[in-house]
Amino acid sequence: MKNALVIGATSGIGKELSGLLVADGYKVVITGRRENLLQEIKATDSEKYVIKVHDVNNLTSCDTLFLDLKNEFKTIDLIVYSSGVGDPNYELEWEKELPTLQTNIIAATKIYGLAYNFFRKQGYGHLVGISSIASIRGNRHVPAYFASKAFQANYLESLWMKGKRSKAEIYVTDIQPGFVDTPMAIGKTFWMASTEKATKQIYTAIKQKRKKAYITKRWRMVAFVLRNAPSSLLFKFT
Ligand SMILES: NC(=O)c1ccc[n+]([C@@H]2O[C@H](COP(=O)([O-])OP(=O)(O)OC[C@H]3O[C@@H](n4cnc5c(N)ncnc54)[C@H](OP(=O)(O)O)[C@@H]3O)[C@@H](O)[C@H]2O)c1
């Protein structure tokens, strides 16, 4: 049986993806801060889910988590970092920016590094990060979130390059969703994909060991436009 670790699996994409992995025969370690939600998920298939109550912003406990997993499971085939936060911050209040930087940059880097080195020592493995279409350009309403996603996308590309050069068989996938109808999404907007549809496409990209995938697929077109639009035009629409 293959083992997977999904960090940030109490809701949204992480929860849905964990369900697809379990249905596909994986044993899945699910993490998050809300123990009641982890318990609810485990109750749906207690043999296949293992729960770890874990706050990624406690960096020491990230080390402990990986040590525990090594002892309990010996090997892990797939690690997904789905934890993420980000709120609009019109007044640039530091109290709002900081959690985004902590969760999406500091903790993400910590987990990416632990995962990569776990796979290097093990000789194989697949790391998946969920950045965003937001990684491509800036946004005046949610600056820390957009910048943190750019960081994630670049870091994941760096790890992809390292994996290619490594003697170990390491795959790295950067998932770039547009709008997905999860608790994180604020209100209704255009091209909002259901969590089910988006996550099915994410799992397909994982199985194909893609370097990068836009979710849903139509966001590839938006990515192209965003990458090439001059700032003078972009700021009029964002
Ligand atoms: N929804 C979208 O439109 C969209 C678009 C592009 C990218 N994304 C990205 O997709 C990823 C998943 O988001 P989602 O849409 O599925 O949102 P979500 O339903 O709000 O899920 C976020 C997950 O992150 C976990 N998390 C947050 N802070 C954490 C912490 N300190 N320690 C551990 N876990 C933490 C939450 O668990 P606990 O609260 O229980 O800890 C939860 O399981 C995020 O990285 C997000 O930026 C989402």
Ligand as a Chemical Component Dictionary entry (heavy atoms), coordinates in Angstrom:
data_LIG
# 
_chem_comp.id                   LIG 
_chem_comp.type                 NON-POLYMER 
_chem_comp.pdbx_formal_charge   0 
_chem_comp.three_letter_code    LIG 
# 
loop_
_chem_comp_atom.comp_id 
_chem_comp_atom.atom_id 
_chem_comp_atom.alt_atom_id 
_chem_comp_atom.type_symbol 
_chem_comp_atom.charge 
_chem_comp_atom.model_Cartn_x 
_chem_comp_atom.model_Cartn_y 
_chem_comp_atom.model_Cartn_z 
_chem_comp_atom.pdbx_ordinal 
LIG N1  N1  N 0  -9.827  28.128 -3.216 1  
LIG C1  C1  C 0  -9.212  28.792 -4.171 2  
LIG O1  O1  O 0  -9.861  29.518 -4.981 3  
LIG C2  C2  C 0  -7.711  28.669 -4.340 4  
LIG C3  C3  C 0  -7.135  29.205 -5.498 5  
LIG C4  C4  C 0  -5.760  29.122 -5.667 6  
LIG C5  C5  C 0  -4.981  28.488 -4.723 7  
LIG N2  N2  N 1  -5.563  27.962 -3.591 8  
LIG C6  C6  C 0  -4.679  27.337 -2.600 9  
LIG O2  O2  O 0  -5.108  26.026 -2.333 10 
LIG C7  C7  C 0  -4.669  25.648 -1.028 11 
LIG C8  C8  C 0  -5.844  25.011 -0.290 12 
LIG O3  O3  O 0  -6.815  26.016 -0.048 13 
LIG P1  P1  P 0  -8.384  25.726 -0.036 14 
LIG O4  O4  O 0  -8.968  26.535 -1.108 15 
LIG O5  O5  O -1 -8.605  24.259 -0.010 16 
LIG O6  O6  O 0  -8.776  26.455 1.329  17 
LIG P2  P2  P 0  -9.343  25.906 2.719  18 
LIG O7  O7  O 0  -10.517 25.049 2.505  19 
LIG O8  O8  O 0  -9.454  27.126 3.564  20 
LIG O9  O9  O 0  -8.155  24.965 3.270  21 
LIG C9  C9  C 0  -7.000  25.485 3.826  22 
LIG C10 C10 C 0  -6.337  24.405 4.641  23 
LIG O10 O10 O 0  -5.138  24.976 5.185  24 
LIG C11 C11 C 0  -5.019  24.551 6.517  25 
LIG N3  N3  N 0  -4.217  25.479 7.289  26 
LIG C12 C12 C 0  -4.302  26.831 7.355  27 
LIG N4  N4  N 0  -3.430  27.303 8.278  28 
LIG C13 C13 C 0  -2.782  26.215 8.773  29 
LIG C14 C14 C 0  -1.797  26.037 9.786  30 
LIG N5  N5  N 0  -1.272  27.090 10.448 31 
LIG N6  N6  N 0  -1.361  24.785 10.055 32 
LIG C15 C15 C 0  -1.872  23.730 9.390  33 
LIG N7  N7  N 0  -2.806  23.819 8.434  34 
LIG C16 C16 C 0  -3.271  25.063 8.150  35 
LIG C17 C17 C 0  -6.468  24.505 7.031  36 
LIG O11 O11 O 0  -6.527  23.638 8.150  37 
LIG P3  P3  P 0  -6.790  24.134 9.669  38 
LIG O12 O12 O 0  -7.487  25.460 9.613  39 
LIG O13 O13 O 0  -7.635  23.053 10.274 40 
LIG O14 O14 O 0  -5.444  24.200 10.291 41 
LIG C18 C18 C 0  -7.183  23.920 5.831  42 
LIG O15 O15 O 0  -7.169  22.518 5.884  43 
LIG C19 C19 C 0  -4.148  26.936 -0.361 44 
LIG O16 O16 O 0  -2.742  26.939 -0.400 45 
LIG C20 C20 C 0  -4.701  28.036 -1.245 46 
LIG O17 O17 O 0  -3.890  29.189 -1.227 47 
LIG C21 C21 C 0  -6.907  28.039 -3.378 48 
# 
loop_
_chem_comp_bond.comp_id 
_chem_comp_bond.atom_id_1 
_chem_comp_bond.atom_id_2 
_chem_comp_bond.value_order 
_chem_comp_bond.pdbx_ordinal 
LIG N1  C1  SING 1  
LIG C1  O1  DOUB 2  
LIG C1  C2  SING 3  
LIG C2  C3  SING 4  
LIG C2  C21 DOUB 5  
LIG C3  C4  DOUB 6  
LIG C4  C5  SING 7  
LIG C5  N2  DOUB 8  
LIG N2  C6  SING 9  
LIG N2  C21 SING 10 
LIG C6  O2  SING 11 
LIG C6  C20 SING 12 
LIG O2  C7  SING 13 
LIG C7  C8  SING 14 
LIG C7  C19 SING 15 
LIG C8  O3  SING 16 
LIG O3  P1  SING 17 
LIG P1  O4  DOUB 18 
LIG P1  O5  SING 19 
LIG P1  O6  SING 20 
LIG O6  P2  SING 21 
LIG P2  O7  DOUB 22 
LIG P2  O8  SING 23 
LIG P2  O9  SING 24 
LIG O9  C9  SING 25 
LIG C9  C10 SING 26 
LIG C10 O10 SING 27 
LIG C10 C18 SING 28 
LIG O10 C11 SING 29 
LIG C11 N3  SING 30 
LIG C11 C17 SING 31 
LIG N3  C12 SING 32 
LIG N3  C16 SING 33 
LIG C12 N4  DOUB 34 
LIG N4  C13 SING 35 
LIG C13 C14 SING 36 
LIG C13 C16 DOUB 37 
LIG C14 N5  SING 38 
LIG C14 N6  DOUB 39 
LIG N6  C15 SING 40 
LIG C15 N7  DOUB 41 
LIG N7  C16 SING 42 
LIG C17 O11 SING 43 
LIG C17 C18 SING 44 
LIG O11 P3  SING 45 
LIG P3  O12 DOUB 46 
LIG P3  O13 SING 47 
LIG P3  O14 SING 48 
LIG C18 O15 SING 49 
LIG C19 O16 SING 50 
LIG C19 C20 SING 51 
LIG C20 O17 SING 52 
# 
